[in-house]
Amino acid sequence: MEDEDCPDLVPIGADGAEQADASPGGRIPVTIITGYLGAGKTTLLNYILTEQHNKRIAVILNEFGEGSALEKSLAISQGGELYEEWLELRNGCLCCSVKDNGVKAIENLMQRRGKFDYILLETTGLADPGAVASMFWVDSELGSDIYLDGIVSVVDAKHGLQHLTEQKPEGLINEASRQVALADLIIINKTDLVSEEELNKVRTSVRSINGLVKILETQRSRVDLSNVLDLHAFDSLSGVSLQKKLEHVKTTHAHLDKAIITVTFEVPGNIKEENLNLFIQNLLWEKNVKDKTGCTMDVIRLKGLVSIQGKSHQVIVQGVHELYDLEETSVAWKEDEKRINRLVLIGRNLDKEIIKEVFIATVREEQGNS
Ligand SMILES: Nc1nc2c(ncn2[C@@H]2O[C@H](COP(=O)(O)OP(=O)(O)OP(=O)(O)O)[C@@H](O)[C@H]2O)c(=O)[nH]1
């Protein structure tokens, strides 16, 4: 498919002419919608596009088939008119294909800047949303015009448990679990198809993977859009809400061997930025932090608020796979406030005590100083 086939605009609202308020800095948010096959992603997309929210939304559909490129159409009826949106991303290596074609598609979209103010990107049910997120989170050329707002993962209430608990051969990750691990919002959909007991099991399973994520339960992917759009999950604006969340997050326990879990810990005191970088790089890049059995701790998502020496405000730590970022938030440390570092890690082979020990050892020099 040629460049001009990138998604067109989807006018939203009574006449489609009104622009919503610009995002901070005039940048356009990107929300990644992920979830296992048939969970209800397209249903969610259609719901968002047809709800009233005073935004003009561009849609990217990212489909990969078995061995050949697929294309998919999405027809949106709005105000009696039918808009058909197309985007085809060529198949091949998943990450490269997503990256190359995705950036190109966005570049094309950017040329129409001003005509839309939100991007929704639906990944295929088998995609690693982390690879897609990395592309939007760090690309420096695009960084100034768009930003990753959040990852929304739809879970099928009926089949989700089976997908989440499916044992993969050694070394392979369960994609459904990874999608839950990376999510900033989980929508458990199709609740009409399950009993309360079954729903509890799915909810428990989701929570055991991701102790931080907000969970909504619904039918036909109908959710209050304020929970889905403008999450600011990857920028320092989320610092305020993250603080409360971190205080309540608990370390979870694996239901299965090798399952993805959430680990959280607190360490008081100020730390040096370079020591924090060292800790994170050992974990995410060098991968030299091991569990008791010698397995490498595999961190998929990292979030935290820390107290960096010389900084008057809390610093937010964000990580997705091997990428991470530190950014000062608008939350100032109060004069009499106890300085503290809180981290949440989601991944495999995580051992809370070992990670905490490694953290303390890496930042030790600065403990107790202010
Ligand atoms: N019973 C029931 N069916 C639903 C619900 N939500 C969506 N469906 C149906 O489930 C099927 C799959 O929904 P989609 O929105 O296409 O799911 P998807 O995640 O986009 O699917 P893929 O793109 O194939 O991965 C469709 O037939 C929907 O109509 C729900 O809450 N309850």
PDBQT file of the ligand as one rigid body, heavy atoms in Angstrom, charges set to zero:
ROOT
HETATM    1  N1  LIG A 401     -20.827 -11.492  24.001  1.00  0.00    +0.000 N 
HETATM    2  C1  LIG A 401     -20.022 -10.454  23.775  1.00  0.00    +0.000 A 
HETATM    3  N2  LIG A 401     -19.399 -10.334  22.590  1.00  0.00    +0.000 NA
HETATM    4  C2  LIG A 401     -18.579  -9.274  22.392  1.00  0.00    +0.000 A 
HETATM    5  C3  LIG A 401     -18.373  -8.307  23.402  1.00  0.00    +0.000 A 
HETATM    6  N3  LIG A 401     -17.491  -7.402  22.924  1.00  0.00    +0.000 NA
HETATM    7  C4  LIG A 401     -17.187  -7.765  21.667  1.00  0.00    +0.000 A 
HETATM    8  N4  LIG A 401     -17.836  -8.910  21.332  1.00  0.00    +0.000 N 
HETATM    9  C5  LIG A 401     -17.746  -9.661  20.082  1.00  0.00    +0.000 C 
HETATM   10  O1  LIG A 401     -16.513 -10.374  20.076  1.00  0.00    +0.000 OA
HETATM   11  C6  LIG A 401     -16.001 -10.482  18.767  1.00  0.00    +0.000 C 
HETATM   12  C7  LIG A 401     -14.570  -9.966  18.716  1.00  0.00    +0.000 C 
HETATM   13  O2  LIG A 401     -14.561  -8.568  18.968  1.00  0.00    +0.000 OA
HETATM   14  P1  LIG A 401     -13.501  -7.598  18.306  1.00  0.00    +0.000 P 
HETATM   15  O3  LIG A 401     -13.758  -6.226  18.801  1.00  0.00    +0.000 OA
HETATM   16  O4  LIG A 401     -13.457  -7.797  16.833  1.00  0.00    +0.000 OA
HETATM   17  O5  LIG A 401     -12.176  -8.173  18.932  1.00  0.00    +0.000 OA
HETATM   18  P2  LIG A 401     -10.663  -7.849  18.516  1.00  0.00    +0.000 P 
HETATM   19  O6  LIG A 401      -9.883  -7.907  19.780  1.00  0.00    +0.000 OA
HETATM   20  O7  LIG A 401     -10.608  -6.593  17.736  1.00  0.00    +0.000 OA
HETATM   21  O8  LIG A 401     -10.353  -9.099  17.606  1.00  0.00    +0.000 OA
HETATM   22  P3  LIG A 401      -9.079  -9.344  16.645  1.00  0.00    +0.000 P 
HETATM   23  O9  LIG A 401      -8.864  -8.073  15.894  1.00  0.00    +0.000 OA
HETATM   24  O10 LIG A 401      -9.515 -10.491  15.804  1.00  0.00    +0.000 OA
HETATM   25  O11 LIG A 401      -7.952  -9.718  17.552  1.00  0.00    +0.000 OA
HETATM   26  C8  LIG A 401     -16.941  -9.671  17.883  1.00  0.00    +0.000 C 
HETATM   27  O12 LIG A 401     -17.839 -10.574  17.270  1.00  0.00    +0.000 OA
HETATM   28  C9  LIG A 401     -17.679  -8.778  18.859  1.00  0.00    +0.000 C 
HETATM   29  O13 LIG A 401     -18.952  -8.418  18.412  1.00  0.00    +0.000 OA
HETATM   30  C10 LIG A 401     -19.053  -8.462  24.660  1.00  0.00    +0.000 A 
HETATM   31  O14 LIG A 401     -18.898  -7.689  25.622  1.00  0.00    +0.000 OA
HETATM   32  N5  LIG A 401     -19.844  -9.559  24.792  1.00  0.00    +0.000 N 
ENDROOT
TORSDOF 0
